[in-house]
Structure formats: C-alpha cells, structure tokens
Amino acid sequence: MKVTVVGAGAVGATCADNIARLALCEELVLLDIKEGIAEGKAIDMMQTSALLGFDTKISGSTNDYTKTANSDIAVITSGLPRKPGMTREELIGINAGIVKGVAENILKHSPNAIIIIISNPMDTMTYLALQATGLPKNRIIGMGGALDSARFKYYLSTAIGCSPNDLQGFVAGGHGDTTMIPLTRLATYQGAPVSNYLDEAALKKVAADTMVGGATLTGLLGTSAWYAPGAACAAMVKSIVRDEKKLFTCCVKLDGEYGQQDICIGVPVTLGKNGWEKIIDYKLNEEEQAAFNKSADAVRSMNSVLATL
C-alpha cells in the first residue's frame, strides 16, 4: 500500500505523521512545491520511527510526481491557507488552478488512486477535481464533514461533561461557517439522545460553536488549524486502507440523494477499499432538509465561480 500527501504544510505533514504512526501503508510520499520542505519533514518523521515503532518508509519530493507513482490513495492539501477575515469563497480563484493541476499530475502516475481533498473551499475543490479528472465519483472524497463532526463531538462533550468517544454526532452540508448543519436531533450519548442531557438553548450554542469552529481557530492561530484536519483525513485513510466500512460525513457527488443533483456536499457515507461506497439516508425532517437545501444553494453559488476562471 502506498499513500501520497501533496502539500507538506502543517495539515499535510500532520496527516502524513498520523498515517505513519498508524502504520497504514508501506510507503508514504510527501510532496511540496517549495524546495526542501517535503524532504526535510520526511526525514524528521523517519527519525521518529525508532521511537514510535512504525516501519512505514517516508520520503519527500520537491514537485517530482514520478516519486508518487502507483499510489493507492492521494491526499491533496495544496493551496493557500485561509487567513483571518478571509472567506473560503475568496480562496477559489487561487486554489482552483492548484488543485486541478495536482489531481491531473497524480493521475498521470497513479491512474487508480483514490483522491481525498482537503484544500479549501473544500466542497468546490472536490467538485472541481471530479469534473477535471472524470474519475468515477466514488474515488473523489472531500474531507470537511469528518472534521466538522469531530468538532461537533468536542463541543457536545464539553457541554455534557463526557468523553467525545462516547458520542455519535454528524455535521452535514457544506464545509463552511454558514453552510454546515450540526444534526443535534440525531446526536446521541451512549445511545440516548443528547437532548436528554442538554436543553434547547445549550444545543443551539453547541451548533453555533461548531459552525464557527474553524474561524475560531483561525482567529486564535492566525492561520487554519492542522491537528484535527490532519487526524480527520488519517482516519478516513484508515477506513479505506483497512476496508473498515466506517461511517463519516464526507463531501461526495450526489445524484438525487438528499434531494440534490450535480453537487459535491457533505453527507454520511461508508468508506472502504473502493473509496466511498454507500450514502446513508438520515431521513432529515422538514427543517433539516430546508437547511440542507439552503446549504446546497450556497455551495452551488461558490461552484459558479469556477465558470469564470
């Protein structure tokens, strides 16, 4: 098994580090356009192998895609990170060309790769990658919902006073501050609805905190977060590599599911050896479906920018 991570910045390097620690592949390639960055971080990670006990061979490359040949999974983190006050929409013009070029270069050398998109704006970049490559839709997956759902469980666990690992909760819709939909009605704590433990006001606060979770960290850090995004992607890679069929919210192409067509947006899916394998119908109520439709409209508005590039 071989995995490539394109983009050796904080998110890409954290993702690669998690993949290596979990021993998910025999070979991992870290690639970046900036001279020496990928090579340096790869060596740094390899020097932890004797301490952490993993045997994954990690190598770095400066923009040489031949080194990525025969990758089973490729993670694309490339692009400009979001700065304070910058919307995801503003990133489209810059990152579209980067993501398109990376995806095409990956497939030149790894035509059978499953591609995971992290680059923002993630829903639009996933749609772009699907359109640009012509790959079967199950092989293009956007990461955002997995991250948003992890943040949702963090805020729920803080409000309830429990372990995040005892919670089930998902965030659907677009990966944006105003487009994501924390599904509080369906969230559970050890099988019981979280509404048994939190009143409506508390649940609304959890949802609101989740929706601005990325912006909150950008304001504190001065750039996008990296630990949770990197871990979220590594968890997705794990489910694919080990054919676990685990359920994640991921950005995937819809063809009628959830009442939407010709759009990539976050819905619950199972991840296995073929990429995303099944969309799970959560049977949204009228209010949730209306929010999902509104989110889809916003994502389509972002996607429309692609036509002007």
C-alpha positions, 0 to 999 in steps of 0.5 A, spaced: 500 500 500 502 506 498 499 513 500 501 520 497 500 527 501 501 533 496 502 539 500 507 538 506 504 544 510 502 543 517 495 539 515 499 535 510 505 533 514 500 532 520 496 527 516 502 524 513 505 523 521 498 520 523 498 515 517 505 513 519 504 512 526 498 508 524 502 504 520 497 504 514 501 503 508 508 501 506 510 507 503 508 514 504 510 520 499 510 527 501 510 532 496 511 540 496 512 545 491 517 549 495 524 546 495 526 542 501 520 542 505 517 535 503 524 532 504 526 535 510 519 533 514 520 526 511 526 525 514 524 528 521 518 523 521 523 517 519 527 519 525 521 518 529 520 511 527 525 508 532 521 511 537 514 510 535 515 503 532 512 504 525 516 501 519 512 505 514 518 508 509 517 516 508 520 520 503 519 527 500 519 530 493 520 537 491 514 537 485 517 530 482 510 526 481 514 520 478 516 519 486 508 518 487 507 513 482 502 507 483 499 510 489 493 507 492 490 513 495 492 521 494 491 526 499 491 533 496 492 539 501 495 544 496 493 551 496 493 557 500 491 557 507 485 561 509 487 567 513 483 571 518 477 575 515 478 571 509 472 567 506 473 560 503 469 563 497 475 568 496 480 562 496 477 559 489 480 563 484 487 561 487 486 554 489 482 552 483 488 552 478 492 548 484 488 543 485 486 541 478 493 541 476 495 536 482 489 531 481 491 531 473 499 530 475 497 524 480 493 521 475 498 521 470 502 516 475 497 513 479 491 512 474 487 508 480 488 512 486 483 514 490 483 522 491 481 525 498 481 533 498 482 537 503 484 544 500 479 549 501 473 551 499 473 544 500 466 542 497 468 546 490 475 543 490 472 536 490 467 538 485 472 541 481 477 535 481 471 530 479 469 534 473 477 535 471 479 528 472 472 524 470 474 519 475 468 515 477 465 519 483 466 514 488 474 515 488 473 523 489 472 524 497 472 531 500 474 531 507 470 537 511 464 533 514 469 528 518 472 534 521 466 538 522 463 532 526 469 531 530 468 538 532 461 537 533 463 531 538 468 536 542 463 541 543 457 536 545 462 533 550 464 539 553 457 541 554 455 534 557 461 533 561 463 526 557 468 523 553 467 525 545 468 517 544 462 516 547 458 520 542 455 519 535 454 526 532 454 528 524 455 535 521 452 535 514 452 540 508 457 544 506 464 545 509 463 552 511 461 557 517 454 558 514 453 552 510 454 546 515 448 543 519 450 540 526 444 534 526 443 535 534 436 531 533 440 525 531 446 526 536 446 521 541 450 519 548 451 512 549 445 511 545 440 516 548 439 522 545 443 528 547 437 532 548 436 528 554 442 531 557 442 538 554 436 543 553 434 547 547 438 553 548 445 549 550 444 545 543 443 551 539 450 554 542 453 547 541 451 548 533 453 555 533 460 553 536 461 548 531 459 552 525 464 557 527 469 552 529 474 553 524 474 561 524 475 560 531 481 557 530 483 561 525 482 567 529 486 564 535 492 561 530 492 566 525 492 561 520 487 554 519 488 549 524 492 542 522 491 537 528 484 535 527 484 536 519 490 532 519 487 526 524 480 527 520 483 525 513 488 519 517 482 516 519 478 516 513 485 513 510 484 508 515 477 506 513 479 505 506 486 502 507 483 497 512 476 496 508 473 498 515 466 500 512 466 506 517 461 511 517 463 519 516 460 525 513 464 526 507 463 531 501 461 526 495 457 527 488 450 526 489 445 524 484 438 525 487 440 523 494 438 528 499 434 531 494 440 534 490 443 533 483 450 535 480 453 537 487 459 535 491 456 536 499 457 533 505 453 527 507 454 520 511 457 515 507 461 508 508 468 508 506 472 502 504 477 499 499 473 502 493 473 509 496 466 511 498 461 506 497 454 507 500 450 514 502 446 513 508 439 516 508 438 520 515 431 521 513 432 529 515 425 532 517 422 538 514 427 543 517 433 539 516 432 538 509 430 546 508 437 547 511 440 542 507 437 545 501 439 552 503 446 549 504 446 546 497 444 553 494 450 556 497 455 551 495 452 551 488 453 559 488 461 558 490 461 552 484 459 558 479 465 561 480 469 556 477 465 558 470 469 564 470 476 562 471 
